[in-house]
């Protein structure tokens, strides 16, 4: 492969890193992280690629996986193309403890987990930041589609320019200290622009498919992972209506999430949806679509990225837009902080709110905080005329 020499007219994101400094790039073997490494290298930085081997090679060599098998080999090929140092670190045990086991335990508790957030929060940021610092790097760069902006109260996390590719929802648990250190060179790009850059840099992964959301699940059968680690979550149980009357049976609570309609296999005069999951009794509670509406929720483990917003939420209350799933459009809500928890009262009932998912708070395109949905909360009183997060 010819030596990498850089290209003219590439995007030059303001990385706020001294010229020529070392930057560690998290390289998964995919297009996004590979282009990130190429863009940073082309700007004249001393780039070191780090790839984390997160789970068993044999179970993760399918197309669309990441961080194992073929993907590690692809990251190495990209590093060779760019002429940068590249290290592969075995994080399989840590990833199992920090991400896979909590994923299965969450399903066993009747929740719908979102492992990408836990992966970002732990091995990808907490641990990779420490590794980058040990390597003497001035920053850690990743291929996430999000923007890091210097604001009046410090570093801000903002949505990507391309709303279709925006990954800020998955980054809400990033700490302010981590955000000071991490860079997102792709935040202003659309995916097609990223792929075009991969072609221009002649990267060997330019046409590689995107990775799956749950990268460690073979063939997309997440219930197989849950059954192995939490067999009770795949044990049969009852489907009941809101009064507790048994209307059917299921083959494991891990197969259901709030708002789900398919897979219930129930004969009823109107379509039925999953309203709640009672893990203690292995029951799936169903009802009509109108019953899916939730006026307020309790959110646990809140991480605040905007000090001003945190102060308002702890005081008179914070008006913000919130997302209760990564694919949802943000909706208006009032947030009242209580320690590490928060009450979130929606301006209008929100539907299919599933415990275990993230609830992320936005002020326009700025992430001001977020946490994990614990449960619907009828006691989360709505506040009168709350101020905005600005």
C-alpha positions in Angstrom: 0.0 0.0 0.0 1.3 3.4 -0.9 2.4 5.7 2.0 -0.3 8.1 3.2 0.4 11.7 2.2 -2.9 13.5 3.0 -5.2 15.3 0.6 -6.1 18.9 -0.1 -9.6 20.4 0.5 -10.5 18.0 3.4 -12.6 19.2 6.3 -10.5 20.9 9.0 -12.5 20.7 12.2 -11.2 23.1 14.9 -9.8 20.5 17.3 -8.4 23.0 19.8 -5.2 20.9 20.1 -1.7 22.4 19.7 -0.2 21.8 16.2 1.7 18.6 15.9 0.4 17.2 19.3 -0.3 13.6 19.7 -4.0 12.5 19.4 -5.2 9.0 20.1 -8.0 7.8 17.8 -10.4 5.1 18.8 -10.4 2.8 15.8 -13.1 0.1 15.6 -12.3 -1.0 12.1 -15.3 0.8 10.6 -15.6 3.7 8.1 -16.3 6.5 10.6 -13.3 5.8 13.0 -11.0 5.2 10.0 -11.9 8.5 8.4 -11.5 10.2 11.8 -7.9 8.9 11.9 -7.3 10.0 8.3 -8.6 13.5 8.9 -6.6 14.0 12.1 -3.5 12.7 10.4 -3.9 14.9 7.4 -4.0 17.9 9.7 -0.5 17.1 10.9 -1.1 15.6 14.3 0.9 12.7 15.7 -1.8 10.0 15.5 -1.9 6.8 17.5 -4.7 4.3 16.7 -6.1 2.2 19.5 -8.5 -0.7 19.0 -10.2 -2.5 21.8 -10.9 -6.2 21.3 -14.2 -6.4 23.2 -15.6 -9.9 22.7 -14.9 -13.4 21.3 -13.5 -13.3 17.7 -15.4 -16.4 16.6 -18.8 -15.0 17.5 -18.3 -11.6 15.9 -16.9 -12.1 12.5 -20.2 -11.4 10.7 -20.7 -8.4 8.5 -21.8 -5.4 10.5 -20.1 -6.3 13.7 -17.3 -4.2 15.3 -14.4 -4.5 17.7 -13.5 -8.1 17.1 -12.3 -10.5 14.3 -12.3 -9.0 10.9 -12.8 -5.5 12.3 -9.5 -5.6 14.2 -7.7 -6.7 11.0 -9.4 -3.8 9.1 -8.3 -1.3 11.7 -4.8 -2.5 11.3 -5.0 -2.2 7.5 -6.2 1.4 7.9 -3.4 2.2 10.3 -0.9 0.8 7.8 -2.4 2.9 5.1 -2.1 6.0 7.2 1.4 5.2 8.5 0.4 5.5 12.1 1.1 3.4 15.2 -1.7 1.0 16.1 -2.3 -0.9 19.3 -4.9 -3.6 20.0 -5.9 -4.0 23.7 -7.8 -7.0 25.1 -10.8 -5.6 26.9 -13.0 -8.7 26.6 -13.3 -9.3 30.4 -14.0 -5.7 31.2 -16.5 -5.4 28.4 -18.3 -8.5 29.6 -18.5 -7.1 33.1 -19.3 -3.5 32.2 -21.6 -4.0 29.2 -22.8 -7.5 28.4 -23.7 -8.7 31.9 -25.6 -5.4 32.8 -27.4 -5.8 29.4 -28.7 -9.2 30.3 -29.5 -8.2 33.9 -31.5 -5.2 32.6 -33.7 -7.5 30.6 -34.2 -9.8 33.6 -35.4 -6.7 35.5 -38.1 -6.0 32.9 -36.2 -3.2 31.3 -35.1 -2.4 27.7 -31.4 -1.7 27.9 -29.3 0.4 25.6 -25.8 -1.0 25.7 -24.2 1.5 23.4 -24.6 4.2 26.1 -22.9 1.9 28.7 -20.1 1.1 26.2 -19.5 4.7 25.6 -19.6 5.6 29.3 -17.2 2.9 30.4 -14.7 1.3 28.0 -14.9 3.8 25.2 -14.5 7.0 27.2 -13.6 6.3 30.8 -11.0 3.7 29.9 -9.8 5.0 26.5 -9.3 8.5 27.9 -7.1 7.0 30.6 -5.1 5.0 27.9 -4.8 8.1 25.7 -3.5 10.1 28.6 -1.0 7.4 29.5 0.3 7.6 25.9 0.9 11.3 26.3 -1.9 12.4 24.0 -3.4 15.9 24.1 -6.8 14.5 23.1 -8.9 11.4 22.2 -10.7 11.5 18.9 -13.7 9.2 18.0 -15.9 8.7 15.0 -19.1 9.7 16.8 -21.5 12.1 15.0 -21.7 14.8 17.6 -20.2 18.3 18.1 -18.0 19.6 20.9 -18.3 23.4 21.3 -16.6 25.8 23.7 -19.4 27.7 25.5 -19.5 30.4 28.2 -19.8 27.8 30.9 -17.3 25.4 29.4 -17.3 22.7 26.9 -20.7 21.8 25.4 -22.0 18.6 23.7 -24.2 19.4 20.8 -26.1 17.5 18.1 -24.3 16.6 14.9 -25.1 18.8 11.9 -26.7 15.9 10.2 -29.8 15.0 12.2 -30.1 11.6 10.6 -26.6 10.6 11.9 -26.7 12.4 15.2 -25.4 10.3 18.1 -25.5 12.8 20.9 -28.3 10.7 22.6 -25.8 7.9 23.1 -23.2 10.3 24.7 -25.3 11.9 27.4 -23.4 10.0 30.1 -20.1 11.5 29.1 -18.6 13.5 32.0 -17.6 17.2 31.7 -14.0 16.2 32.3 -14.1 13.6 29.5 -15.8 16.1 27.2 -12.9 18.5 27.7 -10.6 15.8 26.4 -12.6 14.2 23.6 -12.9 15.4 20.0 -15.5 14.6 17.4 -14.0 15.4 13.9 -17.0 14.1 12.0 -19.6 16.2 13.8 -20.2 18.6 10.9 -20.3 15.9 8.2 -23.1 13.8 6.6 -22.5 10.1 6.2 -22.2 10.3 2.5 -19.4 13.0 2.9 -17.6 10.6 5.3 -17.7 7.8 2.8 -16.5 10.1 0.1 -13.5 11.0 2.2 -12.9 7.3 2.8 -12.7 6.9 -1.0 -10.4 10.0 -1.4 -8.1 8.7 1.2 -8.1 5.3 -0.4 -9.0 3.6 2.8 -9.5 -0.2 2.6 -12.8 0.1 4.5 -14.4 2.7 2.2 -17.3 0.5 1.2 -17.7 -1.5 4.5 -21.2 -1.6 5.9 -22.1 0.2 9.1 -21.9 -1.7 12.3 -25.0 -2.9 14.1 -26.4 -1.2 17.2 -25.8 -4.3 19.4 -22.4 -5.3 18.2 -21.9 -8.3 20.5 -25.2 -10.1 19.6 -24.6 -12.9 17.1 -27.1 -12.7 14.2 -29.2 -10.2 16.0 -30.6 -12.8 18.5 -30.1 -10.8 21.7 -32.4 -13.3 23.5 -29.6 -15.9 23.1 -27.3 -13.7 25.1 -29.9 -13.1 27.8 -30.8 -16.7 28.1 -27.2 -17.7 28.7 -26.6 -15.1 31.4 -30.1 -14.6 32.8 -32.2 -17.7 32.1 -35.2 -16.5 34.1 -35.7 -13.7 31.6 -36.5 -16.2 28.9 -38.7 -18.4 31.1 -42.4 -18.6 30.1 -45.0 -16.5 31.9 -48.4 -14.9 31.7 -49.7 -12.0 29.6 -52.3 -10.1 31.5 -54.6 -7.1 31.0 -54.6 -4.0 33.2 -57.0 -5.7 35.6 -54.6 -8.7 36.0 -56.7 -11.1 34.0 -54.7 -13.7 32.1 -55.2 -13.2 28.4 -52.3 -15.3 27.1 -48.8 -16.6 27.7 -45.3 -15.7 26.5 -41.9 -17.4 26.2 -39.9 -14.9 28.2 -40.1 -11.2 29.3 -36.8 -10.5 27.5 -38.7 -10.7 24.2 -40.8 -7.7 25.0 -40.5 -3.9 25.4 -43.1 -1.2 26.3 -45.0 -0.2 23.2 -44.5 -3.5 21.4 -47.4 -4.9 19.4 -45.9 -7.7 17.4 -45.3 -11.1 18.9 -48.1 -11.1 21.4 -50.2 -13.5 19.4 -53.4 -12.5 21.1 -57.0 -12.6 19.7 -58.7 -9.3 20.8 -61.3 -6.9 19.4 -58.7 -4.2 19.2 -54.9 -4.2 18.8 -53.1 -4.7 22.1 -49.7 -3.3 23.1 -47.2 -3.9 25.9 -47.9 -1.4 28.7 -45.5 -2.7 31.3 -43.3 -5.7 32.3 -43.7 -7.2 35.8 -40.3 -9.0 36.1 -41.0 -10.3 39.6 -44.0 -12.3 38.4 -42.8 -12.8 34.8 -45.9 -11.0 33.5 -46.3 -8.9 30.5 -49.1 -6.3 30.9 -51.0 -5.3 27.8 -53.7 -2.9 26.9 -55.0 -0.6 24.1 -52.8 2.0 22.4 -54.5 4.8 24.3 -53.2 3.4 27.5 -49.6 3.8 26.4 -49.5 7.5 27.2 -47.4 8.6 30.1 -47.5 12.0 31.7 -44.4 11.9 33.7 -41.4 9.6 34.5 -38.7 9.2 37.0 -35.1 9.3 35.6 -32.2 7.8 37.6 -28.4 8.4 37.4 -28.7 11.9 35.9 -25.5 13.3 34.4 -25.6 17.1 34.0 -23.4 18.6 31.2 -24.7 22.1 31.6 -24.2 23.7 35.1 -26.8 26.4 34.5 -29.4 23.8 33.5 -28.6 21.7 36.6 -29.1 24.7 38.8 -32.4 25.5 37.3 -33.6 21.9 37.5 -32.7 21.8 41.2 -34.5 25.1 41.8 -37.6 26.3 40.0 -37.5 23.7 37.3 -36.1 23.4 33.8 -38.0 23.6 30.5 -36.3 21.4 27.9 -36.8 19.1 25.0 -36.3 15.4 25.9 -35.8 12.2 23.9 -36.9 8.9 25.5 -35.5 6.8 22.7 -32.7 7.4 20.2 -35.1 7.4 17.2 -37.7 9.7 18.8 -38.3 13.4 18.1 -37.6 15.5 21.2 -40.7 16.6 23.0 -41.3 19.5 25.5 -41.0 18.6 29.2 -40.3 20.1 32.6 -37.4 18.6 34.6 -37.1 18.8 38.4 -33.8 17.4 39.8 -33.8 15.5 43.1 -30.3 14.4 44.0 -29.1 12.0 41.3 -32.7 11.5 40.1 -35.1 13.7 38.2 -38.8 14.0 37.7 -39.7 14.6 34.0 -43.2 15.9 33.3 -44.2 15.9 29.6 -46.1 18.8 28.2 -48.3 16.2 26.5 -48.4 12.5 27.2 -45.5 10.6 25.7 -46.0 7.0 24.4 -44.1 3.8 24.7 -41.7 5.0 27.4 -39.6 2.0 28.3 -37.6 1.7 31.6 -33.9 1.1 30.9 -33.8 3.5 27.9 -32.1 6.9 28.1 -33.9 10.1 28.6 -31.8 12.9 27.3 -32.4 16.6 27.9 -31.8 19.2 25.2 -31.8 23.0 24.9 -32.1 23.4 21.2 -29.2 21.3 19.9 -27.2 21.3 23.1 -27.2 18.3 25.4 -27.8 19.6 28.9 -28.0 16.3 30.7 -29.7 12.9 30.8 -30.3 9.7 32.7 -31.9 6.3 32.6 -35.7 5.9 32.6 -36.7 4.1 35.8 -40.5 4.1 35.7 -43.6 6.2 35.0 -44.1 8.6 37.8 -47.6 9.9 38.6 -46.2 12.0 41.4 -43.9 14.1 39.2 -45.8 17.3 39.4 -45.7 19.7 36.5 -44.2 23.1 37.2 -45.8 26.4 36.2 -44.1 28.6 33.7 -40.6 27.1 34.0 -37.6 29.0 32.5 -35.8 27.7 29.5 -32.4 26.1 29.7 -30.6 29.0 28.1 
